[in-house]
Amino acid sequence: MSDPARTHDLVVYGATGFVGRLLAAYLAGAAPTGLRIALAGRSRSRLEQVRGELPAAARDWPLVEADSTDAGSLTALAASTGVLATTVGPYLRHGLPVVEACARAGTHYADLTGEVLFVRRAIDRTDAVARETGARIVHACGYDSVPSDLSALLLAERARLDGASGLRDVQLVATARGGISGGTVASVRAQFEELGRDSTARRLVGDPFALSPDRDAEPETRQPRDAAPPSRTPDGRWTATFLMAPFNTRVVRRSNALQDWAYGRGLRYGEVMGCGRGIPGAVTAAGVTAGLAGVVAAMSLPPTRSLLDRVLPEPGAGPGEETRARGWFRMDVDATTEGGRRYRATAAGQGDPGYAATALMLGETALALALDGDRLPGRAGSLTPATALGSVLVDRLRAAGHTYEVAEL
């Protein structure tokens, strides 16, 4: 519901960027009439260009100039709206002032980060303030990490409804088709640069409970490795390291802890990438593993990072419309309870997972924060998609065409 004390209900910050434009276009088609939406960014002329490309009904959306290096403009921006959805990255470089301004203003916040270091620092700086002001600070609202986080939630809820014990072993197998943008590359590069400078940051990123609200309270449960050699699932699928596992797994564990370990105190949660069956699957798994190892090694050293800059997309660039339309994602999440019952959750959708599908996920997150406050879990502070939005977001994503299912095996 609209807050008459605020000028806008929802602001898209970073609307001139690659994903920001996609988000604005999605909201132009999905937002109900009367929702007060504004576009924000550094350049008014570029904002006007983005607005001019939207459907006619959105061409009167207000424009707001704001810069992440200008504290005054961020304070005014956060105070003007009920919800701020930001695509301005790398978040480690540009995101903390934005999330701090929202926490102080009591403004609900959603982003697309996949950066452990940023989320940890945002938690430390803003969680207590946001709980006082009532702001819901929701990180990881795209392909990182909505399907992972909601699938784990649905599995735990189904097991509980069935009278089963808590979840014990949970493994997600991800398959997808999509492209990569310069913004994603910049975020990965920023985190590797920080890891190269700071040994404390390296230890933090290596901790499977890096995003826990209370690290000392976490059970001493050995977690699956984030990077592992090719292997096969019990049903014969070859798997390899999943690039997003080091982030998604920590988000899911934070969701578990924020709910007093409702998924299970002994939860072991891991993610891998599905590569197919038979010899082709084995060859693909070996290639993916070798390729990721090469990228990590290259990103870890300044000279090789510079070489990668020559071939990887620049910020602002990304997959074309045809690639985005042909993309898809599917995540099969197998769970075994402490009592031995087995379940499978499936999350799937059409559209390039990192861009078309992500714009949908962030858009529905922002709309839920703006419109569904009375139905959301009664939490404030630094949250995850599962703990901030729960079944409300599941329902919205299903209505938008994504699949979220759970079945007992």
Helices and strands as residue ranges (DSSP letters): E 8-13, H 18-30, E 37-41, H 44-52, G 56-58, E 63-65, H 71-79, E 81-86, H 91-94, H 96-105, E 108-111, H 116-133, E 136-138, H 146-161, E 167-177, H 182-197, H 199-206, G 215-217, E 231-232, E 237-241, H 245-258, E 268-277, H 278-299, H 302-309, H 321-326, E 328-337, E 342-350, H 356-371, G 373-375, E 381-383, H 385-388, H 390-399, E 403-408
